[in-house]
Amino acid sequence: MAIIRSASSTQLSDHAQIWYSLKCAIASSSGFKSWKGELRSAETETASLDQLVRRYLRETLETLAY
């Protein structure tokens, strides 16, 4: 039987702050800016920064794993 633990609000807050800092660092990188420039403008206009960074990370990791 699996043990289910709930995260405290402090842990969630810490994780949110870490993700925010990481997301900002990635968004300001030249690799992300170059990748974003290759997308259609409609894709970048409708997606949030969070969605774009997640997609960038997923595609980058898929490329590296290939």
C-alpha positions in Angstrom: 0.0 0.0 0.0 1.3 3.4 -1.0 1.8 6.1 1.6 0.4 9.4 0.6 1.9 12.5 2.1 0.7 16.0 1.7 3.1 18.8 1.2 2.9 21.7 3.6 2.1 25.1 2.3 5.7 26.1 3.2 7.1 23.4 0.9 4.7 24.4 -1.9 5.7 28.0 -1.5 9.4 27.1 -1.6 8.8 25.0 -4.7 6.9 27.8 -6.4 9.7 30.2 -5.7 12.3 27.8 -7.1 10.2 27.2 -10.2 9.7 30.9 -10.7 13.5 31.6 -10.4 14.3 28.7 -12.8 11.6 29.7 -15.3 13.0 33.3 -15.3 16.6 32.1 -15.8 15.5 29.8 -18.7 13.4 32.5 -20.3 16.3 34.9 -20.4 18.7 32.3 -21.9 19.9 32.6 -25.5 18.8 29.1 -26.2 15.2 29.7 -25.1 15.1 33.0 -27.0 16.3 31.3 -30.2 13.9 28.4 -29.8 11.0 30.8 -29.2 11.9 32.8 -32.3 11.5 29.7 -34.4 7.9 29.2 -33.2 4.9 30.7 -35.0 3.8 33.9 -33.4 0.3 32.5 -32.8 1.9 29.8 -30.5 3.8 32.4 -28.5 0.9 34.8 -28.1 -1.6 32.2 -26.7 0.8 30.3 -24.5 1.9 31.5 -21.0 5.6 31.8 -20.1 5.1 28.7 -17.9 3.8 26.7 -20.8 6.5 27.8 -23.1 9.3 27.0 -20.7 7.8 23.6 -20.0 7.6 22.9 -23.7 11.2 24.1 -24.3 12.5 21.9 -21.5 10.5 18.9 -22.8 11.7 19.3 -26.4 15.3 20.0 -25.3 15.4 16.8 -23.1 13.8 14.8 -25.9 16.5 16.0 -28.3 19.3 15.2 -25.8 17.8 11.7 -25.1 17.7 10.9 -28.8 
